[in-house]
């Protein structure tokens, strides 16, 4: 709900309700080069997805070296879950 022209947040919200009723998870993606936008844009896209009920947010790979800009990954994480949970996930062992 933010990178596709004409797609309204309310449409995504309704789709998320149907997906959850089916017992599934919803995923949205930023894969149209907006992953290289400034951090404020990334924050807005992340919050739009959260308001809509999206469970999983994918950020694309249009940055240098085929990854999203690290500051945008951080901005998205902080917008969605806050700084405390972001730092906890960053520090947590992958072998937990």
C-alpha positions in Angstrom: 0.0 0.0 0.0 2.4 2.7 -1.1 4.5 1.5 -4.0 1.7 0.4 -6.3 -0.1 3.3 -8.0 -3.8 3.3 -7.2 -3.7 0.6 -4.5 -5.4 1.9 -1.4 -4.4 1.0 2.2 -8.1 0.1 2.8 -7.9 -2.6 0.1 -4.8 -4.1 1.7 -6.5 -4.1 5.1 -9.4 -6.0 3.7 -7.1 -8.5 2.0 -5.2 -9.0 5.3 -8.4 -9.8 7.1 -9.3 -12.5 4.5 -5.7 -13.9 4.7 -5.8 -14.1 8.6 -9.2 -15.7 8.5 -7.6 -18.4 6.3 -4.9 -18.9 9.0 -2.2 -17.5 6.8 0.4 -14.8 7.0 0.4 -11.7 4.8 3.5 -10.3 3.1 4.1 -7.0 1.4 7.2 -6.0 -0.5 9.1 -2.9 -1.5 10.7 -4.2 -4.7 10.2 -1.3 -7.1 13.4 0.6 -6.2 11.8 2.5 -3.4 14.1 0.5 -1.1 16.7 3.1 -2.1 14.5 6.0 -1.0 15.3 8.2 2.0 14.6 6.8 5.5 11.5 8.9 5.9 9.9 7.3 2.9 10.8 3.8 4.1 9.3 4.6 7.5 6.0 5.7 5.9 5.9 2.6 3.8 6.6 0.4 6.9 3.9 2.1 8.9 1.4 1.8 6.1 2.0 -1.9 6.0 1.7 -2.2 9.8 -1.6 -0.2 9.8 -2.9 -2.5 7.1 -2.2 -5.6 9.1 0.7 -7.0 7.1 2.6 -9.7 9.0 5.9 -9.8 7.0 7.6 -6.9 5.3 10.1 -7.6 2.5 12.6 -4.9 1.5 14.1 -5.3 -2.0 17.7 -5.4 -3.2 18.1 -2.4 -5.4 20.9 -0.8 -3.3 24.6 -1.0 -4.0 25.9 -4.5 -4.1 22.4 -6.0 -4.4 21.2 -5.2 -0.9 18.8 -2.6 0.5 20.6 0.3 2.2 21.4 -0.7 5.8 20.0 2.6 7.1 16.7 1.8 5.4 16.6 -1.7 6.8 17.1 -0.2 10.2 14.5 2.5 9.6 12.0 -0.1 8.6 12.7 -2.3 11.6 12.5 0.6 14.1 9.2 1.9 12.5 7.6 -1.5 12.8 8.8 -2.8 16.1 10.6 0.0 17.9 14.3 0.5 18.9 14.3 -1.9 21.8 13.0 -4.9 19.8 15.2 -4.0 16.9 18.4 -3.9 19.0 17.3 -7.2 20.7 16.9 -8.9 17.3 20.2 -7.6 16.1 22.0 -8.9 19.2 20.3 -12.2 19.4 22.2 -15.3 18.3 21.2 -16.8 15.0 21.7 -20.2 16.7 19.1 -19.6 19.4 
